[in-house]
């Protein structure tokens, strides 16, 4: 019987084998491709919209040479044939110029240090959500490799163990959608906490950790155990698993770790569930 305290070292040893490293590179590559595609599309869309706004602004300036405007413009274009307008109809340059004309914002922007702080805060928030998006994509993708991981670990370390998974494609899809929805709801519920220093760090990460923990544990447990065994193991060692997934999540906040090491987390959790399964079945026999 493998001692539980040695499972982490054993998981690292398994991870750095050619077989598992090749599997780990696949989620990394797929995640980077998806992120690059999304960012490219977003940048192209933004560039097209800005070009359209620039052309519209230039045309308006030439057409209104003979007229003067003393008031600042807050230009929102409406389609006369449409019953409603969308946020995309707002001219972002005119909106920004209107905001700049306000006394409060103008006085704030006079201070270079304040502009620097605002830029850094926006950059950090954007970086965080890109990191979380990459983590979500990687965790979902690595779920498709979980059966391969479990099969390899079983043949290498647990030959007598019978795999009695209870998951299915439909149940996994439903669990993923449910976890995503709850994560989004948590992000919305915690909005008031985002403005409290230090506490906002915790509030930002709780929803993402919830999704991370739920998906990894479900992918591994449902692939190894029956539904009854899965619930029993969660009752017996649920707090230990939460502590381990929390440490794993903290590691994922390091750039690129979150999209390269999810397979290692699956290996580690698989070892935990397999050891617990062996002990549980020995007690029940």
C-alpha positions in Angstrom: 0.0 0.0 0.0 1.4 3.4 -1.0 1.7 5.8 1.9 -0.4 8.9 1.3 2.4 11.3 2.3 4.4 9.9 -0.6 1.7 10.4 -3.2 2.8 13.9 -4.1 6.4 12.8 -4.9 5.0 9.8 -6.8 2.7 12.1 -8.8 5.6 14.3 -9.7 7.6 11.3 -10.8 4.7 10.1 -13.0 4.1 13.5 -14.4 7.7 13.9 -15.7 7.6 10.8 -17.8 7.4 11.0 -21.6 3.8 9.7 -21.7 2.3 12.2 -19.2 4.4 15.1 -20.5 3.1 14.6 -24.0 -0.4 14.5 -22.6 0.2 17.7 -20.6 1.5 19.5 -23.7 -1.8 18.9 -25.6 -4.0 20.9 -23.2 -1.4 23.6 -23.1 -1.3 23.8 -26.9 -5.1 23.7 -27.3 -5.6 26.4 -24.5 -3.0 28.7 -26.1 -4.6 28.3 -29.5 -8.1 29.1 -28.2 -6.8 32.1 -26.2 -4.9 33.4 -29.2 -8.0 33.0 -31.4 -10.2 34.8 -28.9 -7.7 37.6 -28.4 -7.1 38.0 -32.2 -10.9 38.2 -32.8 -11.4 40.7 -30.0 -8.5 42.9 -31.2 -9.7 42.8 -34.8 -13.3 43.7 -33.8 -12.0 46.5 -31.7 -9.8 47.8 -34.5 -12.7 47.6 -37.0 -14.9 49.5 -34.6 -12.3 52.2 -33.9 -11.6 52.6 -37.7 -15.4 53.0 -38.3 -15.6 55.6 -35.5 -12.6 57.5 -36.8 -14.1 57.6 -40.3 -17.4 58.8 -39.0 -15.8 61.4 -36.8 -13.7 62.8 -39.7 -16.7 62.9 -42.0 -18.7 64.8 -39.4 -15.9 67.3 -39.0 -15.8 68.0 -42.7 -19.5 68.2 -43.1 -19.9 70.6 -40.2 -17.2 73.1 -41.2 -19.6 76.0 -41.3 -21.3 75.2 -38.0 -19.9 75.7 -34.6 -20.6 73.7 -31.4 -19.9 75.2 -28.0 -21.1 72.2 -26.1 -19.2 68.9 -25.7 -20.7 66.0 -27.6 -21.9 62.8 -26.1 -22.6 61.1 -29.5 -24.9 58.1 -29.5 -26.0 57.1 -32.9 -29.5 55.8 -33.4 -31.0 53.8 -36.2 -34.3 55.4 -37.1 -35.6 52.1 -38.4 -34.7 50.2 -35.3 -36.9 50.0 -32.3 -34.0 50.0 -29.8 -30.2 50.7 -29.7 -27.4 48.5 -28.4 -24.3 49.4 -26.5 -22.4 48.9 -29.8 -24.2 52.0 -31.1 -22.3 54.3 -28.7 -19.5 56.2 -30.2 -16.5 55.3 -27.9 -14.4 58.3 -28.8 -17.2 60.8 -28.3 -18.0 59.1 -25.0 -14.4 59.3 -23.9 -14.1 62.9 -24.9 -17.3 63.7 -22.9 -16.0 61.9 -19.9 -12.7 63.8 -20.2 -14.7 67.1 -20.2 -16.0 66.4 -16.7 -14.3 68.5 -14.0 -13.8 65.5 -11.7 -12.1 63.3 -14.3 -10.1 66.1 -15.7 -8.7 67.1 -12.3 -7.9 63.4 -11.6 -6.0 63.0 -14.8 -3.8 66.0 -14.1 -1.9 63.8 -11.7 0.6 61.5 -13.5 0.8 59.1 -10.5 -3.0 58.7 -10.4 -3.0 57.9 -14.1 -0.2 55.4 -13.5 -2.2 53.7 -10.7 -5.4 53.5 -12.8 -3.5 52.0 -15.7 -1.9 49.4 -13.5 -5.2 48.5 -11.8 -6.9 48.0 -15.2 -3.9 45.9 -16.4 -3.9 43.7 -13.3 -7.7 43.1 -13.5 -7.5 42.3 -17.2 -4.5 40.0 -16.6 -6.4 38.2 -13.8 -9.4 37.5 -15.9 -7.2 36.3 -18.8 -5.5 34.0 -16.3 -8.8 32.6 -15.0 -10.1 32.2 -18.5 -7.0 30.2 -19.4 -7.5 28.1 -16.3 -11.1 27.3 -17.0 -10.3 26.3 -20.6 -7.4 24.1 -19.4 -9.4 22.4 -16.7 -12.3 21.6 -19.1 -9.8 20.3 -21.8 -7.8 18.1 -19.3 -11.1 16.4 -18.3 -11.0 14.6 -21.7 -7.6 13.2 -20.8 -8.7 11.9 -17.3 -9.6 8.4 -18.4 -6.2 8.0 -20.1 -4.4 9.2 -16.9 -6.4 6.8 -14.7 -5.8 3.8 -17.0 -2.1 4.5 -17.1 -1.8 4.9 -13.3 -3.9 1.8 -12.7 -1.6 -0.4 -14.9 1.5 1.1 -13.3 0.6 1.2 -9.6 -2.8 -0.4 -8.9 -3.2 -3.5 -11.2 -5.7 -5.2 -8.9 -8.0 -2.1 -8.6 -11.2 -2.3 -10.5 -12.3 0.9 -12.1 -16.0 1.5 -11.5 -16.7 4.9 -12.9 -20.2 6.2 -12.9 -19.8 9.4 -15.1 -21.3 9.8 -18.6 -20.9 12.5 -21.3 -24.3 14.0 -20.5 -23.7 14.1 -16.7 -20.3 15.6 -17.2 -21.7 18.3 -19.5 -24.5 19.1 -17.1 -22.0 19.2 -14.1 -19.7 21.6 -16.1 -22.6 23.9 -17.1 -23.9 23.9 -13.5 -20.5 24.7 -12.1 -19.9 27.5 -14.6 -23.3 29.0 -13.8 -22.6 28.9 -10.0 -19.2 30.5 -10.6 -20.7 33.4 -12.5 -23.4 33.9 -9.8 -20.7 34.0 -7.2 -18.8 36.6 -9.2 -21.9 38.7 -9.2 -22.8 38.2 -5.6 -19.3 39.2 -4.5 -19.3 42.5 -6.4 -19.6 44.7 -3.2 -16.5 43.0 -1.8 -14.3 43.9 -4.8 -14.0 47.4 -3.5 -12.6 46.4 -0.1 -8.7 46.0 -0.1 -7.3 42.6 0.7 -10.8 41.1 1.0 -11.3 41.7 -2.8 -8.4 39.3 -3.5 -10.3 36.5 -1.7 -13.6 37.5 -3.3 -12.1 37.4 -6.8 -10.6 34.0 -6.3 -13.4 32.1 -4.5 -15.6 31.6 -7.6 -12.7 30.5 -9.8 -11.5 28.1 -7.0 -15.0 26.7 -6.7 -15.1 25.8 -10.4 -11.5 24.5 -10.3 -12.2 22.2 -7.3 -15.5 20.9 -8.4 -14.4 20.0 -11.9 -11.2 18.3 -11.0 -12.7 16.3 -8.1 -15.7 15.3 -10.2 -13.6 14.3 -13.3 -11.4 12.0 -11.2 -13.9 10.6 -8.7 -16.6 9.9 -11.3 -14.1 8.1 -13.5 -12.8 5.8 -10.8 -15.7 5.1 -8.3 -19.3 4.2 -8.2 -21.6 7.1 -7.1 -21.9 5.6 -3.6 -18.1 5.2 -3.3 -17.5 8.7 -4.6 -19.8 10.2 -1.9 -18.2 8.1 0.8 -14.7 9.2 -0.1 -15.7 12.8 -0.2 -17.1 12.4 3.3 -14.0 10.6 4.6 -11.3 12.8 3.1 -13.2 15.8 1.8 -11.4 18.3 3.8 -8.0 16.9 2.8 -9.0 17.0 -0.8 -10.1 20.6 -0.4 -6.8 21.6 1.1 -4.9 20.0 -1.7 -7.0 21.5 -4.4 -6.6 24.9 -2.7 -2.9 24.6 -2.8 -3.1 23.5 -6.5 -5.3 26.5 -7.3 -2.8 28.9 -5.7 -0.1 27.4 -7.9 -2.2 28.0 -11.0 -2.1 31.8 -10.3 1.5 31.6 -11.5 1.4 32.4 -15.2 1.5 29.3 -17.5 1.4 27.0 -14.5 -2.4 27.0 -14.7 -2.5 25.7 -18.3 0.5 23.3 -18.1 0.0 21.6 -14.7 -3.7 20.7 -14.6 -2.7 17.2 -15.8 -0.4 16.9 -12.8 -3.3 17.8 -10.5 -5.4 15.1 -12.2 -2.5 12.6 -11.6 -2.3 13.6 -7.9 -6.0 13.4 -7.3 -6.2 10.1 -9.1 -3.6 8.6 -6.7 -5.6 9.9 -3.7 -8.9 8.5 -5.0 -7.3 5.1 -5.9 -5.6 4.7 -2.5 -8.9 5.6 -0.8 -10.8 3.2 -3.1 -8.5 0.3 -2.2 -8.9 1.0 1.5 -12.7 1.5 1.3 -13.2 -1.7 -0.6 -11.0 -3.6 1.9 -13.3 -2.4 4.7 -16.5 -3.2 2.9 -15.4 -6.8 2.0 
